[in-house]
């Protein structure tokens, strides 16, 4: 598997991620949210009035981590990444909402599908640099991939 395939597999298999946004003071604000993905793009939802929504409106830079369940340390897999988040609206929000419903069918019982009438805000995270952790390849094995803004080779 290539590093991009490993990344897509972790995103597909995972259910929750920790997202860190920046408070107005510059300090980190980290919370766990459920997410859906499409390729290497990640989507999450939260209250439109939440601290993370306010933080992203002011500064789109985020960091995320995802850890997959494991039985022992030799099976640890996950990722850590930096990227930028933006709030979705209209058709983009509807598409993200449908991705969530496919991944979490139970969601239909808790929120309206029509994001325009909901107090929920949907966000897209464009991942820029990702470290994919895979202990199956060795203790502490991590590979990095630039998805956006890859530095030029020296």
Secondary structure, DSSP 8 states (H G I E B T S, - for coil): --HHHHHHHHHHH--EEEEEEE-TTS-EEEEEEEEEEETTEEEEEEETTSHHHHHHHH--EEEEEEE---SSGGG-EEEEEEEEEEE--HHHHHHHHHHHHHH-GGGGGTS-S-GGGSSEEEEEEEEEEEEEEEGGGSTT-EEEEESSS-----
